[in-house]
Amino acid sequence: MTHSIGIIGSGNISGAYLKIAQELGLFRVAAITDLDLGRAQAQASAHGSRAVELGELLADPEIVAVVNLTPPGAHAATSLAILNAGKHVYSEKPLAVTRADGQAILTAARARGLRVGCAPDTVLGAGLQTARELLDAGRIGRPVAATAFMLGAGPEGWHPDPGFFYQPGAGPLFDMGPYYLTALVNLLGSVGSVGGSAVSAHAERVIGSGARQGQRVPVRTPTHVTAQLTFAASEASEDAGGPVATFIASFDVQASELPRTEIYGTEGTLSLPDPNTFGGPLRIRRTGERDWETIELTRPFQDNARGIGLADLLAAVDHSTPHRASGELAYHVLDVMQTVLDAAEAGRTLPVDSRAERPAPLDPRPEWLPAGLG
């Protein structure tokens, strides 16, 4: 069954959703809108869709779900408008920039019997799904700890309008943290408590490209965040407690040789690929081995496949099953990030109130995946 969807926001990321729609055939983009309708028209013309005003898109009875690609500060209001129009919503990350807004989205969806999905869906890609398979099979024993690092110099060197990256609800934690934290929750389960430290190297940033090159933007959110995560204990490891992880997200690092993510078990280590990608490399080194082994990826979607989370949501609607890139998972990640900042301000470890069920692994060959793809 091919579903009709709409897209709100026609920036660069919209092209990925338009591309995957054509490849999968599970949904078609019936309409696109944007504050700049000319930009929406350009995307629509290139992909066989149509550009319309927001009200027309939300009123279209054929559209069953809408992808929310607005800036983070507009995510909550836009998602609520989509739900109020009686349509499922799939949002870019983060779900919202405050817990209250995130809860409002989930409450509105439950009241209307609608689904909320949220990026990132990179966790459904070949790299992290193969890692999940190894972890669940006990290839490194019981997970004990993990490290994750997102270290860079910030987007102002290449982004022509980077101001929003330095506002509350953004920064390295909210902008890139969802990739790493969503991956860790998929692999290790819910986070139970966090500690944190947060600083900023500069009060202003200088735009390095585009029409505004040389202009300064104020920094109003931490740009280097260190988090200590303690995961809730599973039934299998309750006596030993849950794994612990160190996560650092920074726009203040000029160069680094740290890995993206590693998971340490009682019988070995997994070295994971960049969680902002779908493929590898994925490596393992077990106790007693002298060299790392590169693992062949056994799952589909090694290339950029942004939008498969939406495909999984629509298939789940058809079959009345849970979808994986869920609003509840995205809310837990939002709650974790906000609690990290709260812990940094309080100078102590704080509990994370929310929980999210560890999503089921993606089938090795999802029924909605056309032959020849993946």
N, C-alpha and C positions, 0 to 999 in steps of 0.2 A: 504494500500500500504506500503510495506516495503522498506525503503530507505537504500542505502549503504553509510556508512560514514567511515571516517578515523580518527585516533587519532594521534596527534603529541605530544609526551611526555608520558612516561610510568611509572611515579612515582605513589605513593600510590593512588592519587585521580583518576587515570585512571581506577582502579578497580570498582569504583562506576558507571562510565559510561558503562563499560562492563556488570555490573550486571543489570542495569536498561534496557539496550538493550535487554537482554534475557527475562526480565520480561514483558516488554511492547510489544515487537514484532513490533514496529513501525519502528525501524531502526536496522540494523545489522552492526557490526564493521567489515568491510572488510579488513582493514589493520591498522597496528600500526607501528610507527617509533619513533626513539629516537636517540640521539647522541651516546648512548650506545646501539647498536643493540642487544646485548645479553640480556639486560634488557627488551627490547621490545619483544624479542623472548619468554622470560619466561611468560610475560603477554599474548601474543598471544596463546601460547600453552595451557595455563590454561583456555582460554575462547573460543577456537575454531576459532581463527582468524589467521592472518599471519603477520609476521614482514618483513618490506621492507625498502629500502632506501627512504629518503624524496622525491627525484625526481620521483621515481616510484609511490609513493602514490599520489602526486599531479597530475601526468599524467594519472591516472586511470580514464577512462571515466565513469565507473559505480559509482564512488564516487561522491555524490552530495553535501556533506557538510563535513567539517573537524573541529574537536574539537581541540582547541589550549590550551595545558596544559604545555607550556613552562614557564620558570621563568618570572616574570613581566617585566624585562628589555628587554626581547625578544618578548613580546606580539605583539608589533606594526609590527615589521619586518615580523614575522611569519604570522600574520593575513593578511598583504598586499600580501604576497606570495600566500596564500590560495585564496584570491580574484582574484589575477592576473591569477590564474589557472582556474578561472571560477567556483569556488565552494563557497557555503555559508560557513560562519565561525561562530563558537560558541566558545567564549574565556572564560577561567577562569578569575576571577577578578584580578586586575582592567583591564579595557579595554586597557589602555596604561598608561604610567607614566608621559606623558606630554599632554597638551591640543592639541598641534600641531599634535602629533602622533594620538591622538584620532580622530581629525577632518580628518586627512588623511585617516584613515580607513573608516569612514562614507562616505567621498567623493568618494573613490574608489568603495565602494559597490553601491552607487547610480548610478555611471557612468556605472556599469556593470549589473544593475538590480538584484543585489544579496542581501541577508539578512545578517545582523550582529546581533548575539545574544551574551549575556554575563552573566556570573554568577554574583551574586548569584541568584539561583532559589529557595532558601529556602522561599522566599516570596510567592511562589505558594503552599507551604505546608499547612497542615491542621490547624496549630496553627495560622499563620498570615492571612490566608484566612478567618478563622472563625472570627478573630478580625476585619477584613475588613467588614464582613457581619454585625457585631454588630455596628460598627462605622457608616456604611452607613444607618443602620436602625434607627440611632439617639438614641441608648441606653444610651449614656452618654451626650446627647445634642450636642451642638456645641463645637468642639475641640478648646481649648484655648491655651494649652501649652503641652510640653512633656519633659521628661528627658530620656537620654540613656547613659549607662555606659559600657565600655569595659575595665576592669581593671585587670591587671595581672603583673607578674614579668618578662615577656619576655620568648622567646623560647629557649634561650641558655642552660637552665637546662636540656632539653630533646632532642633537635634537634642536630644531630651530625655535621651539617654544617650550622650554623645559620647566617653566615656573611651577606647574602643578605637581611636579615630582617632589617639590620641597615644601608642600603644604601638609597639614594634618590629614591623615588618611592615606598618605603616600610615603615618600622616603623609601629607603631600601627594604625596610621590613614589610610594608604593605604593598609595595610595587612588585618585589621579587620573592618575598617570603612565602606567598601562597604556593609557588612551585615546589619549594623545598619541604614546607610543612605538610602539604597535601601528600607528597610522596612518603614522608615519614609516617604519617597516620595510616596510609594504605598498607605500609609494610609492618608497622609496629603497634598500631592501635591508637586509641585516644590518649591525649596528654592529660595527666592528672594534676600537675603543679608545675610552676615555672619560677625561676629567678631571672633577673635581668639587669643589665647596665646599658646606658644609652648616652651618647655624647654627639656633638657636632664639631667638625674641624673648622668650619667657616660660618660666619654670619650671613654671607652673601655668596652667590655663585655668578660667574661671568659666562654669558652665552657665547659659544665659540663658532657658530655658523648661522647662515640664513640672514634674513632681513634685519634681525635684531642683534646681530653679532656685536659684542662689546658691551651690551647692556647688562645690568646686574639684576639678579632676582634674590629676594630675601629667603633665608632658610628658616622655616617655622616648624620643623619636625626633626627628630634626631637622624643623623646620617651615618652613624656607626652604632649598631646594636648587637650586644652579646646576650644570648639567652641560654639558660640551663634548663632543659626539659626533663621532667620525670614522667614516664608513661605509666598509665594505669596498668596494674598487674593483670595478666590474663589468668584464666582458670588453670592453665598448664604451668604457669610460672608464679603462682600466687605466693608460695612460700619464699621464693627468691626475690620477689618484688618485680616491678616493671623495669624495662630498660631505661637508661638515661642517655641524654644526647646534649651536645654542645652545638649551638647554631649561631653563626655570625653573619650578619647582613650589613654591607657597608658600601657607601659611595665615597669613602675617604681613603681608599687603598690604590696606590699608583701601580703596584705590581705585586704578584703573589705566586707561589708555587704550591699552595695547598690544594688538596683534592676537592671535587665538588661534594661528594657524599660517600661515606663509608659506614658499614654496619659491622660490628665486632661481635662474634658469637663464641660460644665455648669451644667450638671446633674449627674456627676459621674466620675469614674476613671477606666481605663482599665490597668491591669498589664499584659504585654505581655511576651511570652516565649523568650528564647534565640534565636535571629534571625539567629544564625549559626546552628539551628536545624529546623526540619520540624514539630514537634509535639507541645505539651503543656509544662507546664500548662498555661492556660489562665484564668484570674480571672477578675471579675468586682465587683465594690462596688458603688452603686448608692446613691444619696443624701438621707439622713435619715436612711439608713441601717447601722447596727452596725457591720456586719460581711461581709467578702468577700465571693462571690459565685464563685465556680469553674465551668467553662463553659464546657459543653460537646462539643467536636470538631465535627463539622458537615460536614467537607470537607475531601476529600481523601488525602493520603500521610502524614501519621503521622510519619512513619519511614524514615530513610535516603533514599532519592529519588533523589539524585543529578543526573541531566540529564533530568529531566522533562521539564526544560526550552528549551532544544534542541528538545524534543518531541513536545512541543507546537509550536516551530518555524517550524518544518517540517510539522506539521498539517496545520499551517497557510499558508505555501507555497502551499500546496495542494488546499486550499480553498480560496486563495487570500485574507486573512484577516490579521490584525495586529497580531504580536506575542508579548508576554508580557515581557520577559526578553530581551529587545531590546538594540541595540547599542546606540540609542538615550538616553534611560534611563541611561545606563552605562556611557555615556559621561557626562550627567548632574551630576551624582555622582562624577565623576572625576573632573569636573569643580568646584563643591562645595569643595572637599577636597583641591584642589590646591588654591582656593580662601581663605580657612581657613588659610593656611600657609602664603599666601600673606598678609592677614589681620594681622596675628601675627607679621610679619616683619614690616608692616607699622604702627602698633599700632592704627588702626582705623577700623571701619566697612566698608566693601566693597560690592558692588553689585555683584551678580552672573549673568553673561550675558546669560547663556543658560537656556532653559526651557525644561521640558519633560512632555508629557501628562501622567496623572495618568492612568496606565494600567487598562483595564477592569478586573473585578474579574474572576478567573478561574471558569469555569462551575462546578457545584457540581458533575457532572459525565461527564468528557470530553469524546467525542466520540472516542478518541484514547485509552481510558483506558480499557483494557480487563476485562471481567467479572471475579469477584473473587479477583481483586486487588483493593487497595485503602482503 
